[in-house]
Amino acid sequence: MRVAEAVGRTLALLGVRQVFGVTGSGNFHFTNALIDGGATFTAARHEMGAACMADAWSRSTGEVSAVSVHQGCGLTNALTGVVEAAKSRTPVLVLSGDTPASNRTSNFWIDQSTAVRALGVEVERVHSAATCVEDAVRAFRLARDERRTVLLNMALDVQEQEVEWSEESVPAIAPRMVPGPSPDAVTALADLLAGAERPVLVGGRGALGARAEIEQLADRVGALLTTSAVGRGIFHGSPWYLDVMGGFSTPTTAQLIQDADVVVAFGAGLNRWTTRGGKLLAGARVVQVDLSAEAIGFHRSVEFGVVGDSALVAEAVGRELETRGTRSRGYRTEDVARKIRDGSDWVDVPFEEISSEDTVDPRSLTIALNEMLPRERVVVPDGGNFNGYPAMFLQVPDARGYCLPLAFQSIGLALASAVGASLANPDRLTVAGVGDGGFMMSLVELDTAVRLGLPLVVVVYDDHAYGAEVHHFVHENASMETVEFPDKDIAAVARGFGCTALTVRRLEDLEGVRDWLEGDRDTPLVVDAKISSFPSWVLAHTFDDE
């Protein structure tokens, strides 16, 4: 068979079961080979949408997914979504045709390896017929074992080479193993927690599979629990869970974290968003636990780091404290429990209503939707001035119920990401919260959602502007013509794609959402919410230290 077919068959055999992409001549054969090998292919309308779908699908499942693109422009179209995945350490294989270096007169020719490696993406290549299986295995293992986004280049001339291939020619690969902590690290962390009076444990993306072990450790030392934004939902249901740490925190949550004397981050980067520029950790002794040594201290200095899997570290430290007979109340007092019950969730925090005859307060809107929509959901917020509303006022049932594609801080990624999340979670309702700017950038993927018949809810927070820029620069008395736009009938646009759609200017207009929920849900629902526009609390963190 062709090398292209052998690579596709190999990757399917290794376990790639979901592929997103836009098919052209340069990726036609290996895409079909993946399908023939048992993978499901979802055709996106744009390569960036395909990359976002793969990113969200892999975040939900933990599995390696693939993005299939044509060489040159097909790859460059995908790059914003690919960088989002790479910055998020999502295990995604980007499978791309490549123009041979001997054919630089081709319109499609670029130095793909150099261009993509500069973006922080790992790069591998299919070198020849003799090595094609080995090359495919190497790329897959890098994505799976190192949790990396990997570009696998396949030059057109190599794709056409002939190779003898069978399932027996694909080697069995060892399961992914993760390291535990060193004895010295366990002792140091146990000593620190044993002496803590107000400890807080933070779960990030690297703690998604470590809830039980971290909770048991927290119970032993009396720690409160919180998460980074991307880890939201890990500890849902615990009476000591503060919800999200950082820019999305309620005032109560922020104050309780700021008053901690010891903070241990499990698989969380502690970037400026999570720490509010370091303010939340100013009075604490801070430790980072992470599989990657390079992640420890990357965003801020810490007292020490522990290299190891979050679950294994938490379990080992808990066992050490149990051996010592250590158990303390720590931060868990009745007064703290009351504060958490009353003020750790944004839906319980009072606010002054800001609405008009033609617009609805986005907080009231989101709280109303939170009550209407099923709790078994996946919430996918986009970037922008509005994003705190869906990100925090829509509650989630667990960590799988939240997908935040903001590692690259680009707007326009959530709609396509919601398609991937919906496919990964068919038993849940996926809810995308997007601004009108991001929606207009990405609305082509409504066609994908309609074609797949996804029961997707897209809430467009519509202030007919790039709201973050409007509110950030208005004090300069500058013209806003470049960031404000005429109001559009977004509901009509959505209906043109085949969606169910409604325009909301007041809460009573949400009755159409109830009608959709009670119906067949065989088309996506787009809610064009004409919102009252004002600076969100998240905006204060947006433009500092960009």
MIZABA-47319 format. One line per 4 residues: their letters; for each residue x negated, y, z of C-alpha. Coordinates in nm, 2 decimals, m for minus. Each point is the difference from the previous one (the first is absolute). Layout:
BEGIN
a	X Y Z ~ ...
This chain:
BEGIN
mrva	0.00 0.00 0.00 ~ m0.10 0.37 m0.01 ~ m0.19 0.14 0.29 ~ 0.30 0.24 0.05
eavg	0.23 m0.30 0.05 ~ m0.25 m0.18 0.23 ~ m0.04 0.31 0.23 ~ 0.38 0.04 0.02
rtla	0.05 m0.37 0.08 ~ m0.28 0.00 0.25 ~ 0.14 0.30 0.19 ~ 0.35 m0.16 0.01
llgv	m0.15 m0.32 0.13 ~ m0.19 0.19 0.27 ~ 0.33 0.15 0.13 ~ 0.08 0.32 m0.19
rqvf	0.38 m0.03 m0.02 ~ 0.10 0.36 m0.07 ~ m0.12 0.22 m0.29 ~ 0.11 0.35 m0.09
gvtg	m0.11 0.18 m0.31 ~ 0.05 0.15 m0.34 ~ m0.10 m0.24 m0.28 ~ m0.20 0.10 m0.30
sgnf	m0.22 m0.18 m0.24 ~ m0.30 0.00 0.23 ~ 0.18 m0.17 0.29 ~ 0.26 m0.20 m0.19
hftn	m0.16 m0.35 0.02 ~ m0.11 m0.01 0.36 ~ 0.33 0.14 0.11 ~ 0.19 m0.28 m0.18
alid	m0.24 m0.25 0.14 ~ 0.07 0.12 0.36 ~ 0.37 m0.04 m0.08 ~ m0.05 m0.35 m0.15
ggat	m0.19 m0.09 0.32 ~ 0.30 0.08 0.22 ~ m0.05 0.37 0.08 ~ 0.29 0.24 m0.02
ftaa	m0.05 0.30 m0.22 ~ 0.18 0.33 0.06 ~ m0.03 0.25 m0.29 ~ m0.03 0.36 0.13
rhem	0.06 0.30 m0.22 ~ m0.33 0.17 0.09 ~ m0.33 m0.15 0.11 ~ m0.01 0.22 0.31
gaac	0.34 m0.14 0.10 ~ m0.13 m0.35 m0.05 ~ m0.30 0.07 0.23 ~ 0.23 0.14 0.27
mada	0.23 m0.30 m0.03 ~ m0.29 m0.24 0.05 ~ m0.13 0.20 0.30 ~ 0.33 0.00 0.18
wsrs	0.06 m0.37 m0.09 ~ m0.33 m0.11 0.15 ~ 0.04 0.22 0.30 ~ 0.33 m0.18 0.08
tgev	m0.12 m0.35 m0.07 ~ m0.37 0.01 0.08 ~ m0.07 m0.18 m0.32 ~ m0.21 0.09 m0.30
savs	0.21 0.15 m0.28 ~ m0.12 0.10 m0.35 ~ 0.04 0.31 m0.23 ~ m0.04 m0.07 m0.37
vhqg	m0.09 0.29 m0.22 ~ m0.14 0.07 m0.35 ~ m0.35 0.12 m0.03 ~ m0.09 0.37 0.01
cglt	0.31 0.21 0.03 ~ 0.20 m0.28 0.16 ~ m0.25 m0.02 0.28 ~ m0.03 0.38 0.04
nalt	0.38 0.03 0.02 ~ m0.01 m0.23 0.30 ~ m0.28 0.16 0.19 ~ 0.19 0.21 0.26
gvve	0.19 m0.31 0.11 ~ m0.31 m0.20 0.00 ~ m0.19 0.25 0.22 ~ 0.30 m0.01 0.24
aaks	m0.04 m0.37 0.03 ~ m0.38 0.02 0.03 ~ 0.01 0.26 0.28 ~ 0.26 m0.22 0.17
rtpv	m0.22 m0.32 m0.02 ~ 0.29 m0.17 m0.18 ~ m0.10 m0.33 m0.17 ~ 0.09 0.08 m0.36
lvls	m0.17 m0.13 m0.32 ~ 0.01 0.25 m0.29 ~ m0.03 m0.21 m0.31 ~ m0.11 0.21 m0.30
gdtp	m0.11 m0.05 m0.35 ~ m0.32 0.17 m0.08 ~ m0.15 0.14 m0.32 ~ m0.33 m0.17 m0.08
asnr	m0.30 0.24 0.04 ~ m0.09 m0.07 m0.36 ~ 0.32 0.17 m0.11 ~ m0.03 0.35 0.14
tsnf	0.17 0.15 m0.30 ~ 0.33 m0.15 0.12 ~ 0.24 0.25 0.14 ~ 0.05 m0.22 0.30
widq	m0.37 m0.01 0.10 ~ m0.10 0.13 0.34 ~ m0.25 m0.12 0.25 ~ 0.27 m0.17 0.21
stav	m0.23 m0.14 0.26 ~ m0.18 0.33 0.08 ~ 0.33 0.20 0.00 ~ 0.19 m0.24 0.23
ralg	m0.29 m0.08 0.23 ~ m0.03 0.38 0.07 ~ 0.35 m0.01 0.14 ~ m0.08 m0.25 0.27
veve	0.13 m0.31 m0.19 ~ m0.20 m0.32 m0.01 ~ m0.09 m0.10 m0.36 ~ m0.06 m0.35 m0.14
rvhs	m0.03 m0.12 m0.36 ~ 0.07 m0.31 m0.20 ~ m0.34 m0.05 m0.15 ~ 0.04 m0.30 m0.24
aatc	0.18 m0.32 m0.08 ~ m0.25 m0.19 0.21 ~ 0.07 0.21 0.31 ~ 0.36 0.11 m0.04
veda	0.14 m0.23 0.27 ~ m0.28 0.09 0.24 ~ 0.06 0.37 m0.07 ~ 0.37 m0.02 0.06
vraf	m0.05 m0.19 0.33 ~ m0.26 0.26 0.12 ~ 0.24 0.29 m0.07 ~ 0.29 m0.18 0.17
rlar	m0.20 m0.09 0.31 ~ m0.13 0.36 0.03 ~ 0.36 0.13 m0.01 ~ 0.13 m0.26 0.25
derr	m0.28 m0.04 0.24 ~ m0.12 0.36 0.02 ~ 0.34 0.15 m0.04 ~ m0.12 0.20 m0.30
tvll	0.15 0.14 m0.32 ~ m0.20 m0.14 m0.28 ~ m0.02 0.08 m0.37 ~ m0.07 m0.31 m0.21
nmal	m0.12 0.12 m0.35 ~ 0.05 m0.23 m0.29 ~ m0.17 0.11 m0.32 ~ 0.21 m0.07 m0.31
dvqe	m0.28 m0.20 m0.17 ~ m0.05 m0.22 0.31 ~ 0.38 m0.05 0.03 ~ 0.00 m0.16 m0.35
qeve	m0.28 m0.25 0.08 ~ 0.10 m0.37 0.02 ~ m0.04 m0.20 0.32 ~ 0.09 m0.35 0.12
wsee	0.22 0.05 0.30 ~ 0.20 m0.22 0.23 ~ 0.14 0.04 0.36 ~ m0.29 m0.22 0.11
svpa	m0.25 0.26 m0.12 ~ 0.13 0.25 0.26 ~ m0.18 m0.06 0.33 ~ 0.19 m0.02 0.33
iapr	m0.08 0.31 0.20 ~ m0.04 0.01 0.38 ~ 0.28 0.17 0.20 ~ m0.06 0.35 0.12
mvpg	m0.17 0.00 0.34 ~ m0.03 0.30 0.23 ~ m0.26 0.06 0.26 ~ 0.06 0.03 0.37
pspd	m0.18 0.24 0.24 ~ m0.34 m0.04 0.16 ~ m0.01 m0.09 0.37 ~ m0.16 0.34 0.08
avta	0.28 0.18 m0.18 ~ 0.26 m0.19 0.19 ~ m0.17 0.08 0.33 ~ m0.03 0.37 m0.08
ladl	0.36 0.04 m0.11 ~ 0.13 m0.21 0.30 ~ m0.20 0.23 0.24 ~ 0.14 0.31 m0.16
laga	0.36 m0.12 0.01 ~ m0.03 m0.13 0.36 ~ m0.08 0.35 0.12 ~ 0.25 0.18 m0.21
erpv	0.29 0.19 0.17 ~ 0.19 0.11 m0.31 ~ m0.10 m0.23 m0.29 ~ 0.15 0.02 m0.34
lvgg	m0.04 m0.27 m0.27 ~ 0.04 0.11 m0.37 ~ 0.08 m0.24 m0.28 ~ m0.09 0.08 m0.35
rgal	0.02 m0.18 m0.34 ~ m0.26 m0.25 0.14 ~ 0.23 m0.10 0.28 ~ 0.30 m0.10 m0.20
gara	m0.05 m0.37 0.09 ~ m0.11 0.06 0.36 ~ 0.32 0.12 0.18 ~ 0.02 m0.29 0.25
eieq	m0.36 0.02 0.11 ~ m0.01 0.38 0.03 ~ 0.32 0.01 0.20 ~ m0.12 m0.27 0.24
ladr	m0.32 0.21 0.05 ~ 0.21 0.31 0.05 ~ 0.22 m0.18 0.26 ~ m0.31 m0.10 0.20
vgal	m0.15 0.35 0.02 ~ 0.32 0.20 0.00 ~ m0.06 0.17 m0.33 ~ 0.24 0.19 m0.22
ltts	0.03 m0.10 m0.36 ~ m0.01 0.22 m0.31 ~ m0.09 m0.03 m0.37 ~ m0.16 0.19 m0.28
avgr	0.25 0.12 m0.26 ~ m0.07 m0.30 m0.23 ~ 0.05 m0.24 0.29 ~ 0.33 0.14 0.10
gifh	0.24 m0.27 0.14 ~ m0.27 m0.25 0.12 ~ 0.12 0.02 0.36 ~ 0.37 0.08 m0.07
gspw	0.22 m0.13 0.28 ~ m0.26 0.04 0.28 ~ 0.12 0.24 0.28 ~ m0.36 0.14 0.01
yldv	m0.02 0.08 m0.37 ~ m0.04 0.37 m0.08 ~ 0.06 m0.03 m0.37 ~ m0.26 0.18 m0.23
mggf	m0.31 0.18 0.12 ~ m0.10 0.32 m0.18 ~ 0.17 0.24 m0.23 ~ 0.33 m0.19 0.02
stpt	0.00 m0.02 0.38 ~ 0.28 0.15 0.21 ~ m0.11 0.25 0.26 ~ 0.04 m0.26 0.27
taql	m0.21 m0.26 m0.18 ~ m0.27 0.25 m0.08 ~ m0.02 0.11 0.37 ~ m0.01 m0.36 0.13
iqda	m0.29 m0.09 m0.23 ~ m0.18 0.33 0.07 ~ 0.02 m0.09 0.38 ~ m0.16 m0.34 m0.05
dvvv	m0.34 m0.07 0.15 ~ m0.09 m0.30 m0.22 ~ 0.12 m0.05 m0.36 ~ m0.09 m0.33 m0.19
afga	0.08 0.00 m0.37 ~ 0.05 m0.34 m0.16 ~ m0.04 0.02 m0.38 ~ 0.08 0.37 0.00
glnr	m0.23 0.26 m0.16 ~ 0.07 0.28 0.24 ~ 0.00 0.26 m0.28 ~ 0.10 0.36 0.05
wttr	0.36 m0.08 m0.07 ~ 0.02 m0.27 0.27 ~ m0.19 0.21 0.26 ~ 0.14 0.35 m0.10
ggkl	m0.35 0.11 m0.08 ~ m0.14 m0.17 0.31 ~ 0.23 0.19 0.25 ~ 0.18 m0.32 0.11
laga	m0.32 m0.16 0.10 ~ m0.18 0.29 0.16 ~ 0.02 m0.13 0.35 ~ m0.04 m0.37 m0.06
rvvq	m0.27 m0.26 m0.02 ~ 0.05 m0.15 m0.35 ~ m0.08 m0.35 m0.14 ~ 0.06 m0.13 m0.35
vdls	0.06 m0.36 m0.09 ~ m0.03 m0.08 m0.37 ~ m0.11 m0.28 m0.24 ~ m0.21 0.25 m0.19
aeai	m0.31 0.14 0.18 ~ 0.00 0.30 m0.24 ~ 0.35 0.10 0.12 ~ m0.11 0.04 0.36
gfhr	m0.08 0.37 0.06 ~ 0.07 0.10 m0.36 ~ 0.25 0.27 0.09 ~ m0.11 0.09 0.35
svef	m0.25 m0.11 0.25 ~ 0.10 m0.27 0.25 ~ m0.16 m0.13 0.32 ~ m0.06 m0.34 m0.16
gvvg	0.14 m0.23 m0.27 ~ 0.09 m0.36 0.00 ~ m0.03 m0.18 m0.33 ~ 0.25 m0.28 m0.04
dsal	0.36 m0.10 m0.08 ~ 0.25 0.20 0.21 ~ 0.19 m0.31 0.12 ~ m0.32 m0.19 0.10
vaea	m0.14 0.31 0.18 ~ 0.32 0.06 0.19 ~ 0.03 m0.36 0.10 ~ m0.36 m0.03 0.11
vgre	0.01 0.32 0.21 ~ 0.33 m0.11 0.16 ~ m0.15 m0.34 0.08 ~ m0.30 0.17 0.16
letr	0.22 0.22 0.22 ~ 0.21 m0.30 0.09 ~ m0.32 m0.18 0.12 ~ m0.09 0.29 0.21
gtrs	0.36 0.01 0.15 ~ 0.05 0.35 m0.14 ~ 0.36 0.13 m0.03 ~ 0.10 0.36 0.05
rgyr	0.31 0.23 m0.04 ~ m0.21 0.25 m0.19 ~ 0.21 0.25 m0.19 ~ 0.33 m0.19 0.05
tedv	0.19 0.20 0.25 ~ 0.38 0.06 0.02 ~ m0.05 0.37 m0.09 ~ m0.20 m0.10 m0.31
arki	0.27 m0.26 m0.09 ~ 0.27 0.27 0.02 ~ m0.20 0.24 m0.22 ~ m0.05 m0.27 m0.26
rdgs	0.38 m0.09 0.00 ~ 0.10 0.37 m0.03 ~ m0.26 0.15 m0.23 ~ m0.21 m0.24 m0.21
dwvd	0.24 m0.03 m0.29 ~ 0.08 0.30 m0.22 ~ 0.37 m0.09 m0.02 ~ 0.02 0.08 0.37
vpfe	m0.18 0.34 m0.02 ~ 0.24 0.29 m0.01 ~ m0.04 0.27 m0.27 ~ 0.17 0.31 m0.12
eiss	0.21 m0.07 m0.31 ~ m0.11 0.19 m0.31 ~ 0.26 m0.03 m0.28 ~ 0.18 0.22 m0.24
edtv	0.31 m0.02 m0.22 ~ m0.20 m0.16 m0.28 ~ m0.27 m0.20 0.19 ~ m0.03 m0.26 0.27
dprs	m0.25 m0.01 0.29 ~ m0.24 m0.28 m0.10 ~ m0.02 m0.12 0.36 ~ 0.38 m0.04 0.04
ltia	0.02 m0.16 m0.35 ~ m0.27 m0.26 0.09 ~ 0.15 m0.08 0.34 ~ 0.34 m0.05 m0.16
lnem	m0.16 m0.24 m0.26 ~ m0.19 m0.17 0.28 ~ 0.34 m0.10 0.15 ~ 0.16 m0.09 m0.33
lpre	m0.27 m0.22 m0.15 ~ m0.06 m0.36 0.12 ~ m0.28 m0.02 0.26 ~ m0.17 m0.29 m0.19
rvvv	m0.17 0.24 m0.23 ~ m0.33 0.11 m0.15 ~ m0.07 0.38 0.01 ~ m0.23 0.14 m0.26
pdgg	m0.07 0.38 0.05 ~ m0.18 0.21 m0.27 ~ m0.23 0.29 0.07 ~ 0.11 0.36 0.03
nfng	0.15 0.26 0.24 ~ 0.30 m0.22 0.05 ~ m0.17 m0.33 0.07 ~ 0.03 0.01 0.38
ypam	0.38 m0.04 m0.04 ~ 0.01 m0.35 m0.16 ~ m0.33 m0.09 0.17 ~ 0.13 0.05 0.35
flqv	0.38 0.04 0.01 ~ 0.06 m0.33 m0.18 ~ m0.07 m0.27 0.26 ~ m0.16 m0.32 m0.10
pdar	0.04 m0.36 0.14 ~ m0.36 m0.10 m0.01 ~ m0.33 0.07 m0.18 ~ 0.12 m0.17 m0.32
gycl	0.28 0.26 0.00 ~ m0.24 0.29 m0.08 ~ m0.22 0.08 m0.29 ~ m0.18 0.33 m0.01
plaf	m0.19 0.06 m0.33 ~ m0.18 0.31 0.12 ~ m0.37 m0.11 0.02 ~ m0.08 0.21 m0.30
qsig	0.25 0.27 0.10 ~ 0.15 0.01 m0.34 ~ 0.37 0.07 m0.06 ~ 0.20 m0.21 m0.24
lala	m0.10 m0.35 0.12 ~ 0.29 m0.10 0.21 ~ 0.26 m0.07 m0.26 ~ m0.21 m0.27 m0.18
savg	m0.13 m0.12 0.34 ~ 0.36 m0.05 0.10 ~ 0.05 m0.23 m0.30 ~ m0.29 m0.22 0.11
asla	0.12 0.00 0.37 ~ 0.35 m0.10 m0.11 ~ m0.13 m0.29 m0.20 ~ m0.21 m0.11 0.29
npdr	0.29 0.03 0.24 ~ 0.32 m0.12 m0.18 ~ 0.18 m0.05 0.33 ~ m0.03 0.37 0.10
ltva	0.12 0.33 m0.13 ~ m0.29 0.21 m0.13 ~ 0.04 0.38 0.06 ~ m0.23 0.25 m0.18
gvgd	m0.02 0.35 0.13 ~ m0.14 0.23 m0.27 ~ m0.01 0.37 m0.08 ~ 0.13 0.14 m0.32
ggfm	m0.35 0.07 m0.12 ~ m0.12 m0.36 0.05 ~ 0.33 m0.13 m0.14 ~ m0.05 0.19 m0.32
mslv	m0.35 m0.14 m0.03 ~ 0.11 m0.36 0.04 ~ 0.36 m0.03 m0.10 ~ m0.08 m0.22 m0.30
eldt	m0.02 m0.30 0.24 ~ 0.37 0.04 0.06 ~ 0.03 m0.19 m0.32 ~ m0.20 m0.29 0.16
avrl	0.22 0.00 0.30 ~ 0.32 0.00 m0.21 ~ m0.14 m0.28 m0.23 ~ m0.08 m0.21 0.31
glpl	0.34 0.07 0.16 ~ m0.17 0.11 0.32 ~ 0.23 0.12 0.29 ~ m0.23 0.29 0.06
vvvv	0.09 0.33 0.17 ~ m0.19 0.31 m0.12 ~ 0.05 0.31 0.21 ~ m0.12 0.31 m0.18
yddh	m0.07 0.29 0.24 ~ 0.07 0.27 m0.25 ~ m0.12 0.35 0.06 ~ m0.08 0.05 m0.37
ayga	m0.36 0.08 0.09 ~ m0.33 m0.13 0.11 ~ 0.10 0.09 0.36 ~ m0.33 m0.05 0.17
evhh	m0.16 0.26 m0.22 ~ 0.29 0.24 0.03 ~ m0.01 0.00 0.38 ~ m0.38 0.00 0.02
fvhe	m0.06 0.30 m0.23 ~ 0.31 0.21 0.06 ~ m0.18 0.20 0.26 ~ m0.25 0.12 m0.26
nasm	0.28 0.18 m0.18 ~ m0.10 m0.18 m0.32 ~ 0.22 m0.08 m0.29 ~ 0.17 m0.35 0.04
etve	0.08 m0.04 m0.37 ~ m0.25 m0.28 m0.04 ~ 0.15 m0.21 0.28 ~ 0.38 0.07 m0.03
fpdk	0.23 m0.14 m0.27 ~ 0.36 0.04 m0.12 ~ 0.24 m0.22 0.18 ~ 0.06 m0.33 m0.19
diaa	0.29 m0.24 0.00 ~ m0.21 m0.29 0.12 ~ 0.31 m0.22 0.05 ~ 0.09 0.04 m0.37
varg	m0.36 m0.09 m0.09 ~ 0.02 m0.31 0.21 ~ 0.34 m0.10 m0.15 ~ m0.17 0.02 m0.34
fgct	m0.23 m0.28 0.11 ~ 0.29 m0.21 0.11 ~ m0.01 0.08 0.37 ~ 0.28 0.08 0.23
altv	m0.05 0.35 0.12 ~ 0.15 0.28 0.21 ~ m0.08 0.36 0.09 ~ 0.00 0.09 0.37
rrle	0.04 0.35 0.13 ~ 0.17 m0.08 0.33 ~ 0.02 m0.31 0.21 ~ 0.36 m0.08 m0.12
dleg	m0.15 m0.06 m0.35 ~ m0.17 m0.31 0.14 ~ 0.32 m0.20 m0.03 ~ m0.12 m0.11 m0.34
vrdw	m0.28 m0.19 0.18 ~ 0.26 m0.20 0.20 ~ 0.18 m0.08 m0.32 ~ m0.33 m0.13 m0.16
legd	m0.08 m0.20 0.31 ~ 0.34 m0.17 0.00 ~ m0.03 m0.08 m0.37 ~ m0.21 m0.24 m0.20
rdtp	m0.32 0.20 0.04 ~ m0.10 m0.11 m0.35 ~ m0.15 0.33 m0.10 ~ m0.24 0.23 0.18
lvvd	0.16 0.29 0.19 ~ m0.15 0.35 m0.04 ~ 0.10 0.27 0.25 ~ m0.08 0.35 m0.12
akis	0.00 0.18 0.34 ~ m0.01 0.38 m0.04 ~ m0.19 0.08 0.31 ~ m0.05 0.31 0.21
sfps	m0.37 0.07 m0.04 ~ m0.23 0.10 0.29 ~ m0.35 m0.09 0.10 ~ m0.02 m0.35 0.15
wvla	m0.21 m0.07 0.31 ~ m0.22 m0.23 m0.21 ~ m0.10 0.30 m0.22 ~ m0.21 0.14 0.29
htfd	m0.24 m0.30 m0.06 ~ 0.01 0.00 m0.38 ~ m0.24 0.27 m0.11 ~ m0.26 m0.01 0.28
de	m0.34 m0.15 m0.10 ~ 0.13 m0.12 m0.34
